[in-house]
Amino acid sequence: MYSSSGSTPAHIHDSGYSWFRLVVTLIIAVFANTGMWAVITIMPSLEAEFNTVRSATSMPFTVNMIGFAIGNLVVGRMIDKFGVTLSVSVAAIFSATGYLLASMTHDFYLLTCLHLILGFGTAAGFGPLLSDISHWFLRHRGIAVALIASGNYLAGSLWPLFLSNVLIEDGWREAYQILSLLTVITIIPLAFLLRREVPAHSHQFAGQLAQQKSDSLKISPKLLVALLGIAGIGCCVAMSMPQVHIVSYCVGLGFGPAVGVQMLSIMLFGGVISRIVFGFIADRLGGIQTVLLGACLQCIALVMYIPFDGKTSLYVVSLIFGLSQGGIVPSYAVVVREYLPPKQAGTTVGFVMMMTIIGMALGGWMSGWVYDLTGSYKMAFINGIGWNGLNLMIMLWLLNRHLRAKAMMQTAS
């Protein structure tokens, strides 16, 4: 695959600079993704201050995720056209503005709408960064993408613990103001370290490899992207139930919000480990098999939530859930980069990530709605298991085509 010539892609892909860029990108991701989890942490505070029902309290998160979804597509396209530095800096300004304005409003509906701005800016830390780092790796692309994706869960495991102290002492408005300042003073300077671009011949080399795999699958690129998007919705509706509602679930069980925040942090820390492990798996098995493996494990973990609702058992199940599902979403980016052209990677990865986030937003609202209808989260877990089945069916179909193509190639050789 690699040539020893000095003009070949080997001097760009998997190089020392590639790993340096990965470290800088990961730090940006940890700070940028905070906006996705901060709203979950403050949900009990919002419910108490604005006297809302559970489904209404979930709306800022849902709107935040809609902004996050749109931002993944728009900022991904911006990176394809303008590069990482400008795109990420603009997104950071959106995030900081969303935090600040939300902290100043006393109207719940305006607060909900402002989370659209926050979510849009937060998106720069996910799909767009996954797309960018994928250009700098071939042999270790799976682990590189997984490490950057882990920035999302690192943010979710670290920031809620930090914010819980601020929430107790100063309230959620002060927490948002602190995050607004941190976003500006960290992300923008770091973004200027990512100004270097991938040489054209490296894009061409990666594109040839992707074209070979795409031809073997024997489905159109548009159909593949559409199927990945639908699968992403299915898995993330299921994924959102524990991630979005674990704090509220613990409050309802009488354990208090602090216990729920701890379970969320454990869940997301498990997700970090999962993403790294699944990154190694993706480099060996490929993206399709890795998504399918994660979806199967996530289904098992969701089933475990139904009979176990004690405090200790929920800590254990939350860790198992995090370890099970963390590698699913970044593996979609690996599939895209394995089978589709690199020059549209920002847009294509952004679209697929947008669909997964729509699934998170839909699932976050739907779980609250099911709770309001039934007075219990057990039916919400069952609903998530059903949506997870949609993901399993699509990925099994793609795996079947992949294995048939592989068998035909072996027979021909």
C-alpha positions, 0 to 999 in steps of 0.5 A: 500500500505504501511506497518508499518514495519521498513523493508518496502519501506515506510521508503524510499519512500516519506521520509524526505530524499526523499524531501531533495534529491528533493531540491538538484536535483532541484538546479542541474536541474536549472543550468544543463538545462541552455544549452537548453535555452541559444542558443535560447537567442543568436539566434538574435546575431548569425543571425546578426554576421554570416548573416544567414537565419532564418532556418540556425540560428535555426540549433545550437538549433536543433543540441543542441537538438539532443545532448540533446536527445542522452544525455537523453538516454546515461546518463540515462543508465549511472545512471542505471549502475553507479549512479547519482553522477558520471553520472551528474558530467561527463555530467557537464564537457561536458556542460562546455566544449561545452560552452567554445569551442563555445565561442572561435570559429568564424566559424558558422558550427563549432559553430553549431557542438559544440552545440552537446557537450553542448546539451549532457551534458545539458541532465543530468538535465532532463530525468536522474534526473526525473528517479532518483527522481521517485525512491524515491517517490510513493504516491507523485511521480507525484509532485516530478517528476513535480518539478524536470521537472520544473527546466528546465522551471525555467532555461528557465525563469531565465537565459534568463533575466540574459543573456540579460544584459550580451548580451547587455554589453559584447556579447554572447561569454562572456555569454557562458564563464560565463555559462561554469564556473557556470556549473562546480562550482555548479553542480559537488559539488551538485552531491556528495550529491546524492550518496545514493542509493535506497535499493533493496527491495524498487525497488522490491516493486515498481516493483510489483506495476508497473507489476500489472498496466502493466498487466491490460493495456494488451499491451507489454512494448515495444509497450507502450514505442514506442507509448509514444515515437511517442506521445512525438514527436508529442506534442513537434514538436507543443510545439517547435514553440512558445518556439524556435521562440518567440524571432525571431517572435517578432523581425519580428513583430517589437517588438525587441528581448527584448520583445521576451525574456520577452515573453519566460520568461513569457511562461516558468514561466507559464510552471513552474506553469503548471508542479507543478499543473499537478504533483498534477493532475498526483498523482490523475488521473494518467499519461495517463490522465494527458498527454491527458489533457495537449495535449488538452490545448496545442492545444487550446493555439496554435490556439490562436496564429493565430489571436492574434499578437499584443504585449499585446495579445502575452504576454497573449497568451504566458502565457496561452501557458505556463500554458497549456503545461508545464505538458505534458513532465514530465507526460510521465515519470510518465506513464513510472514509473506507467507501467514499471520496475524500474530497467530500469527506467533510460534507459526507461525514457531516451528513451521517453525523447529523443523522446520528444526532437527529436520532439523539435529539429525537430519542431525548424527546421521545423518552421524556414523552414516553415517561410522561405517558406511562410514568415509567422509564421502562417503556422508554428503554423498550422503545430504544431497543426497538429502534436499535433493531433498525440499525442492526437490520441495515448493518447486517444487510451491508455486511452481507454484501461486503462478505459476498463481494469478498468471497467473489474476489477470493474465488476469482483469485 
